[in-house]
Every structure is written in C-alpha cells, then in structure tokens.
C-alpha cells in the first residue's frame, strides 16, 4: 500500500451543510490531488497541491476549497453541499513525473 | 471537452477474445499512463509510456505510444474475466504538476 488514507469512507449529508474530507499520506510526496469520479466522466481534477500552503484549481473547482497546512494532510471542503456534489471523491499522491497512488475513495451523498 | 478521449466507453466481450482500447488527444504529451480500476478501489498504475512509438508488454497486455505522442492504445490478448475493470489513460499537464485523465473504458469479460 502507498500509505494514503481517506476519511470518511462514506458520508451522507444534507444540502447546504459544510463537509470536509481528509486525505492523509505517510509517503512525503510533494503533490496531492482531489478528484471526483462520476459515471461517464472518468476522474476530474478538483484541486491539487504542490506543497504546504501551495494549491491550485483543477477543472471542476467551483463549490470546493482545499487546504494543506502540513505535508501529510490535504483537506477538501464543500462549503455548502449541493446534490450535484454527490460523487465518489479520490485523493491521490505523486512525485513529479511518477505514478499517482490513490486512496480508496470517499462516497459522498448529498440529500 | 476532455483533453484525453478514450474509446470505446464500454466494451463487453467473451473470454478468449482480443480487444483494443484507445486514448487520443490533440495535444502532445511527454508521457502517458494507463491505470486499471476495480469496483470500490482507486486506480492502480499499469504502465507508463514515454517515447514516441514505444511498445511495452505486460503479460497479455500490450501498450503503444503514438509516434507523435498524442495517442496511445492498450491491446489485450485472450481476455480473461480477471481483466474486467475500468481502464483509464492519464497524462501530465502544466510541466507535470497536474495529471489529467480520460473518461475511461469499462471492460467486461464474460466467462
């Protein structure tokens, strides 16, 4: 295992509530990513980080924010969850030009 | 619009058949990666191709990188039920800091 864990693994929340997903790594990789996976769309990049306090937007960043205060932790926050954010969320870690290692995913349902 | 287009999106075949899936782009990539994802898990790297025209073999799987480094293919010989899964191609962007994925090919191999 690549030493990456996501929490929680499953969550059901109500529309309009804030939600935070956590990604934790023990590999000291520089890059960390949050993707969402929906049928027919593969993996779409939400936000990524290239170092502590260094983050950038991906292709589907609206409605999401991230923070990385430590190398090992990358948090994804939905400030006010909407039904369109129901998805499976994957965190990934990577060093430059190497393979990405993925967590097991968080299944989020917004009702 | 996806930067990486995969085809076909779905493929259902019988055990023993051969198949090819494609990953195409209008952009040049320094490398392309292929991942395989099983239900409830994150994607796992199969191979990275780096040189235009490169062919890599992994048992019954053959990966090819196009001469112009804009496309790649995955060929499976004598498919087995254990090959069932979602196959994703991915390529680096922004000097390698991002990793962008295609939509994936969902392969089902029936016994």
HADDOCK unambig.tbl for C-alpha pairs under 7 A between the chains (distance, minus, plus):
assign (segid A and resid 40 and name CA) (segid B and resid 103 and name CA) 6.17 0.50 0.50
assign (segid A and resid 41 and name CA) (segid B and resid 103 and name CA) 4.85 0.50 0.50
assign (segid A and resid 42 and name CA) (segid B and resid 101 and name CA) 6.76 0.50 0.50
assign (segid A and resid 42 and name CA) (segid B and resid 102 and name CA) 6.01 0.50 0.50
assign (segid A and resid 42 and name CA) (segid B and resid 103 and name CA) 3.78 0.50 0.50
assign (segid A and resid 42 and name CA) (segid B and resid 104 and name CA) 5.47 0.50 0.50
assign (segid A and resid 43 and name CA) (segid B and resid 101 and name CA) 5.85 0.50 0.50
assign (segid A and resid 43 and name CA) (segid B and resid 103 and name CA) 6.83 0.50 0.50
assign (segid A and resid 96 and name CA) (segid B and resid 96 and name CA) 6.29 0.50 0.50
assign (segid A and resid 96 and name CA) (segid B and resid 97 and name CA) 6.58 0.50 0.50
assign (segid A and resid 97 and name CA) (segid B and resid 96 and name CA) 5.91 0.50 0.50
assign (segid A and resid 99 and name CA) (segid B and resid 45 and name CA) 6.62 0.50 0.50
assign (segid A and resid 102 and name CA) (segid B and resid 42 and name CA) 5.28 0.50 0.50
assign (segid A and resid 102 and name CA) (segid B and resid 43 and name CA) 6.37 0.50 0.50
assign (segid A and resid 103 and name CA) (segid B and resid 42 and name CA) 5.85 0.50 0.50
assign (segid A and resid 104 and name CA) (segid B and resid 41 and name CA) 5.04 0.50 0.50
assign (segid A and resid 104 and name CA) (segid B and resid 42 and name CA) 5.05 0.50 0.50
assign (segid A and resid 105 and name CA) (segid B and resid 41 and name CA) 6.90 0.50 0.50
assign (segid A and resid 105 and name CA) (segid B and resid 42 and name CA) 6.46 0.50 0.50
